[in-house]
Amino acid sequence: MIDVLALAEEHLTLARASAHGRSAHTYLNEGTLRQAVIALTAGTVLGDHEAPPAGSLHVLLGRVRLVDDDGRTVEIGAGQSAPIPQRRHSLEADQESVVILTSVVNIGG
């Protein structure tokens, strides 16, 4: 069992101390399923990256924006969840934020 809230608090503290304003940890790695906590300080951007085959973000704290490569934006606040766009995208923290990334990855694909 994982205490996700304790993990979120730990990584937010690490993000605050990081020159990059972020900290992340994959805490579930079962077959094709992954879950990770990602903590970001206000204004931190995770630049363009590829989408997993399937995934979602659940915001535990703060407010973030998913911006896809066509400029479409989805704002997600604390307690909300949204699918990851199936294209290149970035993640931007409007406030100090902690998110849970759930993704499905290809194995041997």
Phi and psi restraints in degrees (range 20) as a CNS / XPLOR table:
assign (resid 1 and name C) (resid 2 and name N)
       (resid 2 and name CA) (resid 2 and name C) 1.0 -116.0 20.0 2
assign (resid 2 and name N) (resid 2 and name CA)
       (resid 2 and name C) (resid 3 and name N) 1.0 132.0 20.0 2
assign (resid 2 and name C) (resid 3 and name N)
       (resid 3 and name CA) (resid 3 and name C) 1.0 -87.9 20.0 2
assign (resid 3 and name N) (resid 3 and name CA)
       (resid 3 and name C) (resid 4 and name N) 1.0 92.9 20.0 2
assign (resid 3 and name C) (resid 4 and name N)
       (resid 4 and name CA) (resid 4 and name C) 1.0 -65.2 20.0 2
assign (resid 4 and name N) (resid 4 and name CA)
       (resid 4 and name C) (resid 5 and name N) 1.0 -36.1 20.0 2
assign (resid 4 and name C) (resid 5 and name N)
       (resid 5 and name CA) (resid 5 and name C) 1.0 -66.5 20.0 2
assign (resid 5 and name N) (resid 5 and name CA)
       (resid 5 and name C) (resid 6 and name N) 1.0 -39.6 20.0 2
assign (resid 5 and name C) (resid 6 and name N)
       (resid 6 and name CA) (resid 6 and name C) 1.0 -65.6 20.0 2
assign (resid 6 and name N) (resid 6 and name CA)
       (resid 6 and name C) (resid 7 and name N) 1.0 -40.2 20.0 2
assign (resid 6 and name C) (resid 7 and name N)
       (resid 7 and name CA) (resid 7 and name C) 1.0 -63.3 20.0 2
assign (resid 7 and name N) (resid 7 and name CA)
       (resid 7 and name C) (resid 8 and name N) 1.0 -40.4 20.0 2
assign (resid 7 and name C) (resid 8 and name N)
       (resid 8 and name CA) (resid 8 and name C) 1.0 -62.1 20.0 2
assign (resid 8 and name N) (resid 8 and name CA)
       (resid 8 and name C) (resid 9 and name N) 1.0 -45.7 20.0 2
assign (resid 8 and name C) (resid 9 and name N)
       (resid 9 and name CA) (resid 9 and name C) 1.0 -62.3 20.0 2
assign (resid 9 and name N) (resid 9 and name CA)
       (resid 9 and name C) (resid 10 and name N) 1.0 -43.6 20.0 2
assign (resid 9 and name C) (resid 10 and name N)
       (resid 10 and name CA) (resid 10 and name C) 1.0 -60.2 20.0 2
assign (resid 10 and name N) (resid 10 and name CA)
       (resid 10 and name C) (resid 11 and name N) 1.0 -45.4 20.0 2
assign (resid 10 and name C) (resid 11 and name N)
       (resid 11 and name CA) (resid 11 and name C) 1.0 -77.6 20.0 2
assign (resid 11 and name N) (resid 11 and name CA)
       (resid 11 and name C) (resid 12 and name N) 1.0 -24.9 20.0 2
assign (resid 11 and name C) (resid 12 and name N)
       (resid 12 and name CA) (resid 12 and name C) 1.0 -67.8 20.0 2
assign (resid 12 and name N) (resid 12 and name CA)
       (resid 12 and name C) (resid 13 and name N) 1.0 -39.6 20.0 2
assign (resid 12 and name C) (resid 13 and name N)
       (resid 13 and name CA) (resid 13 and name C) 1.0 -61.6 20.0 2
assign (resid 13 and name N) (resid 13 and name CA)
       (resid 13 and name C) (resid 14 and name N) 1.0 -43.0 20.0 2
assign (resid 13 and name C) (resid 14 and name N)
       (resid 14 and name CA) (resid 14 and name C) 1.0 -65.5 20.0 2
assign (resid 14 and name N) (resid 14 and name CA)
       (resid 14 and name C) (resid 15 and name N) 1.0 -38.7 20.0 2
assign (resid 14 and name C) (resid 15 and name N)
       (resid 15 and name CA) (resid 15 and name C) 1.0 -63.6 20.0 2
assign (resid 15 and name N) (resid 15 and name CA)
       (resid 15 and name C) (resid 16 and name N) 1.0 -41.5 20.0 2
assign (resid 15 and name C) (resid 16 and name N)
       (resid 16 and name CA) (resid 16 and name C) 1.0 -60.6 20.0 2
assign (resid 16 and name N) (resid 16 and name CA)
       (resid 16 and name C) (resid 17 and name N) 1.0 -33.5 20.0 2
assign (resid 16 and name C) (resid 17 and name N)
       (resid 17 and name CA) (resid 17 and name C) 1.0 -87.0 20.0 2
assign (resid 17 and name N) (resid 17 and name CA)
       (resid 17 and name C) (resid 18 and name N) 1.0 -11.6 20.0 2
assign (resid 17 and name C) (resid 18 and name N)
       (resid 18 and name CA) (resid 18 and name C) 1.0 -84.6 20.0 2
assign (resid 18 and name N) (resid 18 and name CA)
       (resid 18 and name C) (resid 19 and name N) 1.0 140.4 20.0 2
assign (resid 18 and name C) (resid 19 and name N)
       (resid 19 and name CA) (resid 19 and name C) 1.0 -63.9 20.0 2
assign (resid 19 and name N) (resid 19 and name CA)
       (resid 19 and name C) (resid 20 and name N) 1.0 -24.2 20.0 2
assign (resid 19 and name C) (resid 20 and name N)
       (resid 20 and name CA) (resid 20 and name C) 1.0 -91.4 20.0 2
assign (resid 20 and name N) (resid 20 and name CA)
       (resid 20 and name C) (resid 21 and name N) 1.0 -9.1 20.0 2
assign (resid 20 and name C) (resid 21 and name N)
       (resid 21 and name CA) (resid 21 and name C) 1.0 72.9 20.0 2
assign (resid 21 and name N) (resid 21 and name CA)
       (resid 21 and name C) (resid 22 and name N) 1.0 25.2 20.0 2
assign (resid 21 and name C) (resid 22 and name N)
       (resid 22 and name CA) (resid 22 and name C) 1.0 -150.7 20.0 2
assign (resid 22 and name N) (resid 22 and name CA)
       (resid 22 and name C) (resid 23 and name N) 1.0 158.1 20.0 2
assign (resid 22 and name C) (resid 23 and name N)
       (resid 23 and name CA) (resid 23 and name C) 1.0 -152.8 20.0 2
assign (resid 23 and name N) (resid 23 and name CA)
       (resid 23 and name C) (resid 24 and name N) 1.0 141.1 20.0 2
assign (resid 23 and name C) (resid 24 and name N)
       (resid 24 and name CA) (resid 24 and name C) 1.0 -143.6 20.0 2
assign (resid 24 and name N) (resid 24 and name CA)
       (resid 24 and name C) (resid 25 and name N) 1.0 154.0 20.0 2
assign (resid 24 and name C) (resid 25 and name N)
       (resid 25 and name CA) (resid 25 and name C) 1.0 -152.9 20.0 2
assign (resid 25 and name N) (resid 25 and name CA)
       (resid 25 and name C) (resid 26 and name N) 1.0 126.3 20.0 2
assign (resid 25 and name C) (resid 26 and name N)
       (resid 26 and name CA) (resid 26 and name C) 1.0 -82.4 20.0 2
assign (resid 26 and name N) (resid 26 and name CA)
       (resid 26 and name C) (resid 27 and name N) 1.0 118.4 20.0 2
assign (resid 26 and name C) (resid 27 and name N)
       (resid 27 and name CA) (resid 27 and name C) 1.0 -109.5 20.0 2
assign (resid 27 and name N) (resid 27 and name CA)
       (resid 27 and name C) (resid 28 and name N) 1.0 -8.2 20.0 2
assign (resid 27 and name C) (resid 28 and name N)
       (resid 28 and name CA) (resid 28 and name C) 1.0 -135.1 20.0 2
assign (resid 28 and name N) (resid 28 and name CA)
       (resid 28 and name C) (resid 29 and name N) 1.0 125.8 20.0 2
assign (resid 28 and name C) (resid 29 and name N)
       (resid 29 and name CA) (resid 29 and name C) 1.0 -142.8 20.0 2
assign (resid 29 and name N) (resid 29 and name CA)
       (resid 29 and name C) (resid 30 and name N) 1.0 83.9 20.0 2
assign (resid 29 and name C) (resid 30 and name N)
       (resid 30 and name CA) (resid 30 and name C) 1.0 -122.4 20.0 2
assign (resid 30 and name N) (resid 30 and name CA)
       (resid 30 and name C) (resid 31 and name N) 1.0 108.7 20.0 2
assign (resid 30 and name C) (resid 31 and name N)
       (resid 31 and name CA) (resid 31 and name C) 1.0 58.2 20.0 2
assign (resid 31 and name N) (resid 31 and name CA)
       (resid 31 and name C) (resid 32 and name N) 1.0 -119.6 20.0 2
assign (resid 31 and name C) (resid 32 and name N)
       (resid 32 and name CA) (resid 32 and name C) 1.0 -94.0 20.0 2
assign (resid 32 and name N) (resid 32 and name CA)
       (resid 32 and name C) (resid 33 and name N) 1.0 -1.5 20.0 2
assign (resid 32 and name C) (resid 33 and name N)
       (resid 33 and name CA) (resid 33 and name C) 1.0 -95.3 20.0 2
assign (resid 33 and name N) (resid 33 and name CA)
       (resid 33 and name C) (resid 34 and name N) 1.0 132.3 20.0 2
assign (resid 33 and name C) (resid 34 and name N)
       (resid 34 and name CA) (resid 34 and name C) 1.0 -129.6 20.0 2
assign (resid 34 and name N) (resid 34 and name CA)
       (resid 34 and name C) (resid 35 and name N) 1.0 142.6 20.0 2
assign (resid 34 and name C) (resid 35 and name N)
       (resid 35 and name CA) (resid 35 and name C) 1.0 -133.9 20.0 2
assign (resid 35 and name N) (resid 35 and name CA)
       (resid 35 and name C) (resid 36 and name N) 1.0 137.7 20.0 2
assign (resid 35 and name C) (resid 36 and name N)
       (resid 36 and name CA) (resid 36 and name C) 1.0 -139.6 20.0 2
assign (resid 36 and name N) (resid 36 and name CA)
       (resid 36 and name C) (resid 37 and name N) 1.0 147.4 20.0 2
assign (resid 36 and name C) (resid 37 and name N)
       (resid 37 and name CA) (resid 37 and name C) 1.0 -97.2 20.0 2
assign (resid 37 and name N) (resid 37 and name CA)
       (resid 37 and name C) (resid 38 and name N) 1.0 135.8 20.0 2
assign (resid 37 and name C) (resid 38 and name N)
       (resid 38 and name CA) (resid 38 and name C) 1.0 -129.1 20.0 2
assign (resid 38 and name N) (resid 38 and name CA)
       (resid 38 and name C) (resid 39 and name N) 1.0 122.2 20.0 2
assign (resid 38 and name C) (resid 39 and name N)
       (resid 39 and name CA) (resid 39 and name C) 1.0 -110.4 20.0 2
assign (resid 39 and name N) (resid 39 and name CA)
       (resid 39 and name C) (resid 40 and name N) 1.0 135.4 20.0 2
assign (resid 39 and name C) (resid 40 and name N)
       (resid 40 and name CA) (resid 40 and name C) 1.0 -134.4 20.0 2
assign (resid 40 and name N) (resid 40 and name CA)
       (resid 40 and name C) (resid 41 and name N) 1.0 137.5 20.0 2
assign (resid 40 and name C) (resid 41 and name N)
       (resid 41 and name CA) (resid 41 and name C) 1.0 -80.0 20.0 2
assign (resid 41 and name N) (resid 41 and name CA)
       (resid 41 and name C) (resid 42 and name N) 1.0 161.7 20.0 2
assign (resid 41 and name C) (resid 42 and name N)
       (resid 42 and name CA) (resid 42 and name C) 1.0 -56.2 20.0 2
assign (resid 42 and name N) (resid 42 and name CA)
       (resid 42 and name C) (resid 43 and name N) 1.0 131.8 20.0 2
assign (resid 42 and name C) (resid 43 and name N)
       (resid 43 and name CA) (resid 43 and name C) 1.0 89.4 20.0 2
assign (resid 43 and name N) (resid 43 and name CA)
       (resid 43 and name C) (resid 44 and name N) 1.0 -8.0 20.0 2
assign (resid 43 and name C) (resid 44 and name N)
       (resid 44 and name CA) (resid 44 and name C) 1.0 -72.8 20.0 2
assign (resid 44 and name N) (resid 44 and name CA)
       (resid 44 and name C) (resid 45 and name N) 1.0 139.7 20.0 2
assign (resid 44 and name C) (resid 45 and name N)
       (resid 45 and name CA) (resid 45 and name C) 1.0 -124.1 20.0 2
assign (resid 45 and name N) (resid 45 and name CA)
       (resid 45 and name C) (resid 46 and name N) 1.0 130.3 20.0 2
assign (resid 45 and name C) (resid 46 and name N)
       (resid 46 and name CA) (resid 46 and name C) 1.0 -93.9 20.0 2
assign (resid 46 and name N) (resid 46 and name CA)
       (resid 46 and name C) (resid 47 and name N) 1.0 106.8 20.0 2
assign (resid 46 and name C) (resid 47 and name N)
       (resid 47 and name CA) (resid 47 and name C) 1.0 -58.0 20.0 2
assign (resid 47 and name N) (resid 47 and name CA)
       (resid 47 and name C) (resid 48 and name N) 1.0 173.5 20.0 2
assign (resid 47 and name C) (resid 48 and name N)
       (resid 48 and name CA) (resid 48 and name C) 1.0 -47.0 20.0 2
assign (resid 48 and name N) (resid 48 and name CA)
       (resid 48 and name C) (resid 49 and name N) 1.0 132.4 20.0 2
assign (resid 48 and name C) (resid 49 and name N)
       (resid 49 and name CA) (resid 49 and name C) 1.0 -151.5 20.0 2
assign (resid 49 and name N) (resid 49 and name CA)
       (resid 49 and name C) (resid 50 and name N) 1.0 162.1 20.0 2
assign (resid 49 and name C) (resid 50 and name N)
       (resid 50 and name CA) (resid 50 and name C) 1.0 -72.6 20.0 2
assign (resid 50 and name N) (resid 50 and name CA)
       (resid 50 and name C) (resid 51 and name N) 1.0 151.2 20.0 2
assign (resid 50 and name C) (resid 51 and name N)
       (resid 51 and name CA) (resid 51 and name C) 1.0 -84.3 20.0 2
assign (resid 51 and name N) (resid 51 and name CA)
       (resid 51 and name C) (resid 52 and name N) 1.0 148.5 20.0 2
assign (resid 51 and name C) (resid 52 and name N)
       (resid 52 and name CA) (resid 52 and name C) 1.0 -71.0 20.0 2
assign (resid 52 and name N) (resid 52 and name CA)
       (resid 52 and name C) (resid 53 and name N) 1.0 167.2 20.0 2
assign (resid 52 and name C) (resid 53 and name N)
       (resid 53 and name CA) (resid 53 and name C) 1.0 -55.5 20.0 2
assign (resid 53 and name N) (resid 53 and name CA)
       (resid 53 and name C) (resid 54 and name N) 1.0 -33.3 20.0 2
assign (resid 53 and name C) (resid 54 and name N)
       (resid 54 and name CA) (resid 54 and name C) 1.0 -155.2 20.0 2
assign (resid 54 and name N) (resid 54 and name CA)
       (resid 54 and name C) (resid 55 and name N) 1.0 142.6 20.0 2
assign (resid 54 and name C) (resid 55 and name N)
       (resid 55 and name CA) (resid 55 and name C) 1.0 -172.3 20.0 2
assign (resid 55 and name N) (resid 55 and name CA)
       (resid 55 and name C) (resid 56 and name N) 1.0 166.6 20.0 2
assign (resid 55 and name C) (resid 56 and name N)
       (resid 56 and name CA) (resid 56 and name C) 1.0 -147.6 20.0 2
assign (resid 56 and name N) (resid 56 and name CA)
       (resid 56 and name C) (resid 57 and name N) 1.0 159.9 20.0 2
assign (resid 56 and name C) (resid 57 and name N)
       (resid 57 and name CA) (resid 57 and name C) 1.0 -117.8 20.0 2
assign (resid 57 and name N) (resid 57 and name CA)
       (resid 57 and name C) (resid 58 and name N) 1.0 135.5 20.0 2
assign (resid 57 and name C) (resid 58 and name N)
       (resid 58 and name CA) (resid 58 and name C) 1.0 -121.1 20.0 2
assign (resid 58 and name N) (resid 58 and name CA)
       (resid 58 and name C) (resid 59 and name N) 1.0 121.2 20.0 2
assign (resid 58 and name C) (resid 59 and name N)
       (resid 59 and name CA) (resid 59 and name C) 1.0 -89.1 20.0 2
assign (resid 59 and name N) (resid 59 and name CA)
       (resid 59 and name C) (resid 60 and name N) 1.0 119.9 20.0 2
assign (resid 59 and name C) (resid 60 and name N)
       (resid 60 and name CA) (resid 60 and name C) 1.0 -86.7 20.0 2
assign (resid 60 and name N) (resid 60 and name CA)
       (resid 60 and name C) (resid 61 and name N) 1.0 -35.8 20.0 2
assign (resid 60 and name C) (resid 61 and name N)
       (resid 61 and name CA) (resid 61 and name C) 1.0 -147.8 20.0 2
assign (resid 61 and name N) (resid 61 and name CA)
       (resid 61 and name C) (resid 62 and name N) 1.0 137.4 20.0 2
assign (resid 61 and name C) (resid 62 and name N)
       (resid 62 and name CA) (resid 62 and name C) 1.0 90.7 20.0 2
assign (resid 62 and name N) (resid 62 and name CA)
       (resid 62 and name C) (resid 63 and name N) 1.0 -152.7 20.0 2
assign (resid 62 and name C) (resid 63 and name N)
       (resid 63 and name CA) (resid 63 and name C) 1.0 -151.1 20.0 2
assign (resid 63 and name N) (resid 63 and name CA)
       (resid 63 and name C) (resid 64 and name N) 1.0 130.9 20.0 2
assign (resid 63 and name C) (resid 64 and name N)
       (resid 64 and name CA) (resid 64 and name C) 1.0 -128.7 20.0 2
assign (resid 64 and name N) (resid 64 and name CA)
       (resid 64 and name C) (resid 65 and name N) 1.0 165.8 20.0 2
assign (resid 64 and name C) (resid 65 and name N)
       (resid 65 and name CA) (resid 65 and name C) 1.0 -128.4 20.0 2
assign (resid 65 and name N) (resid 65 and name CA)
       (resid 65 and name C) (resid 66 and name N) 1.0 130.5 20.0 2
assign (resid 65 and name C) (resid 66 and name N)
       (resid 66 and name CA) (resid 66 and name C) 1.0 -95.4 20.0 2
assign (resid 66 and name N) (resid 66 and name CA)
       (resid 66 and name C) (resid 67 and name N) 1.0 125.7 20.0 2
assign (resid 66 and name C) (resid 67 and name N)
       (resid 67 and name CA) (resid 67 and name C) 1.0 -122.8 20.0 2
assign (resid 67 and name N) (resid 67 and name CA)
       (resid 67 and name C) (resid 68 and name N) 1.0 118.7 20.0 2
assign (resid 67 and name C) (resid 68 and name N)
       (resid 68 and name CA) (resid 68 and name C) 1.0 -87.1 20.0 2
assign (resid 68 and name N) (resid 68 and name CA)
       (resid 68 and name C) (resid 69 and name N) 1.0 174.5 20.0 2
assign (resid 68 and name C) (resid 69 and name N)
       (resid 69 and name CA) (resid 69 and name C) 1.0 -69.8 20.0 2
assign (resid 69 and name N) (resid 69 and name CA)
       (resid 69 and name C) (resid 70 and name N) 1.0 -6.7 20.0 2
assign (resid 69 and name C) (resid 70 and name N)
       (resid 70 and name CA) (resid 70 and name C) 1.0 -98.2 20.0 2
assign (resid 70 and name N) (resid 70 and name CA)
       (resid 70 and name C) (resid 71 and name N) 1.0 3.9 20.0 2
assign (resid 70 and name C) (resid 71 and name N)
       (resid 71 and name CA) (resid 71 and name C) 1.0 86.4 20.0 2
assign (resid 71 and name N) (resid 71 and name CA)
       (resid 71 and name C) (resid 72 and name N) 1.0 1.9 20.0 2
assign (resid 71 and name C) (resid 72 and name N)
       (resid 72 and name CA) (resid 72 and name C) 1.0 -70.8 20.0 2
assign (resid 72 and name N) (resid 72 and name CA)
       (resid 72 and name C) (resid 73 and name N) 1.0 136.9 20.0 2
assign (resid 72 and name C) (resid 73 and name N)
       (resid 73 and name CA) (resid 73 and name C) 1.0 -121.6 20.0 2
assign (resid 73 and name N) (resid 73 and name CA)
       (resid 73 and name C) (resid 74 and name N) 1.0 136.4 20.0 2
assign (resid 73 and name C) (resid 74 and name N)
       (resid 74 and name CA) (resid 74 and name C) 1.0 -121.5 20.0 2
assign (resid 74 and name N) (resid 74 and name CA)
       (resid 74 and name C) (resid 75 and name N) 1.0 120.5 20.0 2
assign (resid 74 and name C) (resid 75 and name N)
       (resid 75 and name CA) (resid 75 and name C) 1.0 -93.6 20.0 2
assign (resid 75 and name N) (resid 75 and name CA)
       (resid 75 and name C) (resid 76 and name N) 1.0 134.5 20.0 2
assign (resid 75 and name C) (resid 76 and name N)
       (resid 76 and name CA) (resid 76 and name C) 1.0 -131.1 20.0 2
assign (resid 76 and name N) (resid 76 and name CA)
       (resid 76 and name C) (resid 77 and name N) 1.0 125.2 20.0 2
assign (resid 76 and name C) (resid 77 and name N)
       (resid 77 and name CA) (resid 77 and name C) 1.0 -106.9 20.0 2
assign (resid 77 and name N) (resid 77 and name CA)
       (resid 77 and name C) (resid 78 and name N) 1.0 173.9 20.0 2
assign (resid 77 and name C) (resid 78 and name N)
       (resid 78 and name CA) (resid 78 and name C) 1.0 -52.1 20.0 2
assign (resid 78 and name N) (resid 78 and name CA)
       (resid 78 and name C) (resid 79 and name N) 1.0 131.6 20.0 2
assign (resid 78 and name C) (resid 79 and name N)
       (resid 79 and name CA) (resid 79 and name C) 1.0 86.4 20.0 2
assign (resid 79 and name N) (resid 79 and name CA)
       (resid 79 and name C) (resid 80 and name N) 1.0 -3.5 20.0 2
assign (resid 79 and name C) (resid 80 and name N)
       (resid 80 and name CA) (resid 80 and name C) 1.0 -104.5 20.0 2
assign (resid 80 and name N) (resid 80 and name CA)
       (resid 80 and name C) (resid 81 and name N) 1.0 156.5 20.0 2
assign (resid 80 and name C) (resid 81 and name N)
       (resid 81 and name CA) (resid 81 and name C) 1.0 -134.3 20.0 2
assign (resid 81 and name N) (resid 81 and name CA)
       (resid 81 and name C) (resid 82 and name N) 1.0 149.0 20.0 2
assign (resid 81 and name C) (resid 82 and name N)
       (resid 82 and name CA) (resid 82 and name C) 1.0 -151.1 20.0 2
assign (resid 82 and name N) (resid 82 and name CA)
       (resid 82 and name C) (resid 83 and name N) 1.0 150.2 20.0 2
assign (resid 82 and name C) (resid 83 and name N)
       (resid 83 and name CA) (resid 83 and name C) 1.0 -69.6 20.0 2
assign (resid 83 and name N) (resid 83 and name CA)
       (resid 83 and name C) (resid 84 and name N) 1.0 152.6 20.0 2
assign (resid 83 and name C) (resid 84 and name N)
       (resid 84 and name CA) (resid 84 and name C) 1.0 -78.4 20.0 2
assign (resid 84 and name N) (resid 84 and name CA)
       (resid 84 and name C) (resid 85 and name N) 1.0 132.4 20.0 2
assign (resid 84 and name C) (resid 85 and name N)
       (resid 85 and name CA) (resid 85 and name C) 1.0 -61.1 20.0 2
assign (resid 85 and name N) (resid 85 and name CA)
       (resid 85 and name C) (resid 86 and name N) 1.0 140.4 20.0 2
assign (resid 85 and name C) (resid 86 and name N)
       (resid 86 and name CA) (resid 86 and name C) 1.0 -84.3 20.0 2
assign (resid 86 and name N) (resid 86 and name CA)
       (resid 86 and name C) (resid 87 and name N) 1.0 53.6 20.0 2
assign (resid 86 and name C) (resid 87 and name N)
       (resid 87 and name CA) (resid 87 and name C) 1.0 -162.2 20.0 2
assign (resid 87 and name N) (resid 87 and name CA)
       (resid 87 and name C) (resid 88 and name N) 1.0 172.5 20.0 2
assign (resid 87 and name C) (resid 88 and name N)
       (resid 88 and name CA) (resid 88 and name C) 1.0 -55.8 20.0 2
assign (resid 88 and name N) (resid 88 and name CA)
       (resid 88 and name C) (resid 89 and name N) 1.0 143.7 20.0 2
assign (resid 88 and name C) (resid 89 and name N)
       (resid 89 and name CA) (resid 89 and name C) 1.0 -157.4 20.0 2
assign (resid 89 and name N) (resid 89 and name CA)
       (resid 89 and name C) (resid 90 and name N) 1.0 167.5 20.0 2
assign (resid 89 and name C) (resid 90 and name N)
       (resid 90 and name CA) (resid 90 and name C) 1.0 -126.3 20.0 2
assign (resid 90 and name N) (resid 90 and name CA)
       (resid 90 and name C) (resid 91 and name N) 1.0 164.6 20.0 2
assign (resid 90 and name C) (resid 91 and name N)
       (resid 91 and name CA) (resid 91 and name C) 1.0 -125.6 20.0 2
assign (resid 91 and name N) (resid 91 and name CA)
       (resid 91 and name C) (resid 92 and name N) 1.0 126.7 20.0 2
assign (resid 91 and name C) (resid 92 and name N)
       (resid 92 and name CA) (resid 92 and name C) 1.0 -123.9 20.0 2
assign (resid 92 and name N) (resid 92 and name CA)
       (resid 92 and name C) (resid 93 and name N) 1.0 132.1 20.0 2
assign (resid 92 and name C) (resid 93 and name N)
       (resid 93 and name CA) (resid 93 and name C) 1.0 -95.0 20.0 2
assign (resid 93 and name N) (resid 93 and name CA)
       (resid 93 and name C) (resid 94 and name N) 1.0 114.3 20.0 2
assign (resid 93 and name C) (resid 94 and name N)
       (resid 94 and name CA) (resid 94 and name C) 1.0 -75.6 20.0 2
assign (resid 94 and name N) (resid 94 and name CA)
       (resid 94 and name C) (resid 95 and name N) 1.0 -29.3 20.0 2
assign (resid 94 and name C) (resid 95 and name N)
       (resid 95 and name CA) (resid 95 and name C) 1.0 -134.9 20.0 2
assign (resid 95 and name N) (resid 95 and name CA)
       (resid 95 and name C) (resid 96 and name N) 1.0 169.8 20.0 2
assign (resid 95 and name C) (resid 96 and name N)
       (resid 96 and name CA) (resid 96 and name C) 1.0 -55.0 20.0 2
assign (resid 96 and name N) (resid 96 and name CA)
       (resid 96 and name C) (resid 97 and name N) 1.0 126.0 20.0 2
assign (resid 96 and name C) (resid 97 and name N)
       (resid 97 and name CA) (resid 97 and name C) 1.0 -141.8 20.0 2
assign (resid 97 and name N) (resid 97 and name CA)
       (resid 97 and name C) (resid 98 and name N) 1.0 152.6 20.0 2
assign (resid 97 and name C) (resid 98 and name N)
       (resid 98 and name CA) (resid 98 and name C) 1.0 -132.7 20.0 2
assign (resid 98 and name N) (resid 98 and name CA)
       (resid 98 and name C) (resid 99 and name N) 1.0 129.1 20.0 2
assign (resid 98 and name C) (resid 99 and name N)
       (resid 99 and name CA) (resid 99 and name C) 1.0 -125.8 20.0 2
assign (resid 99 and name N) (resid 99 and name CA)
       (resid 99 and name C) (resid 100 and name N) 1.0 155.1 20.0 2
assign (resid 99 and name C) (resid 100 and name N)
       (resid 100 and name CA) (resid 100 and name C) 1.0 -107.3 20.0 2
assign (resid 100 and name N) (resid 100 and name CA)
       (resid 100 and name C) (resid 101 and name N) 1.0 120.7 20.0 2
assign (resid 100 and name C) (resid 101 and name N)
       (resid 101 and name CA) (resid 101 and name C) 1.0 -96.8 20.0 2
assign (resid 101 and name N) (resid 101 and name CA)
       (resid 101 and name C) (resid 102 and name N) 1.0 121.2 20.0 2
assign (resid 101 and name C) (resid 102 and name N)
       (resid 102 and name CA) (resid 102 and name C) 1.0 -111.1 20.0 2
assign (resid 102 and name N) (resid 102 and name CA)
       (resid 102 and name C) (resid 103 and name N) 1.0 126.9 20.0 2
assign (resid 102 and name C) (resid 103 and name N)
       (resid 103 and name CA) (resid 103 and name C) 1.0 -141.9 20.0 2
assign (resid 103 and name N) (resid 103 and name CA)
       (resid 103 and name C) (resid 104 and name N) 1.0 155.5 20.0 2
assign (resid 103 and name C) (resid 104 and name N)
       (resid 104 and name CA) (resid 104 and name C) 1.0 -112.4 20.0 2
assign (resid 104 and name N) (resid 104 and name CA)
       (resid 104 and name C) (resid 105 and name N) 1.0 130.3 20.0 2
assign (resid 104 and name C) (resid 105 and name N)
       (resid 105 and name CA) (resid 105 and name C) 1.0 -116.9 20.0 2
assign (resid 105 and name N) (resid 105 and name CA)
       (resid 105 and name C) (resid 106 and name N) 1.0 154.2 20.0 2
assign (resid 105 and name C) (resid 106 and name N)
       (resid 106 and name CA) (resid 106 and name C) 1.0 -80.3 20.0 2
assign (resid 106 and name N) (resid 106 and name CA)
       (resid 106 and name C) (resid 107 and name N) 1.0 134.8 20.0 2
assign (resid 106 and name C) (resid 107 and name N)
       (resid 107 and name CA) (resid 107 and name C) 1.0 -112.9 20.0 2
assign (resid 107 and name N) (resid 107 and name CA)
       (resid 107 and name C) (resid 108 and name N) 1.0 124.1 20.0 2
assign (resid 107 and name C) (resid 108 and name N)
       (resid 108 and name CA) (resid 108 and name C) 1.0 66.7 20.0 2
assign (resid 108 and name N) (resid 108 and name CA)
       (resid 108 and name C) (resid 109 and name N) 1.0 16.8 20.0 2
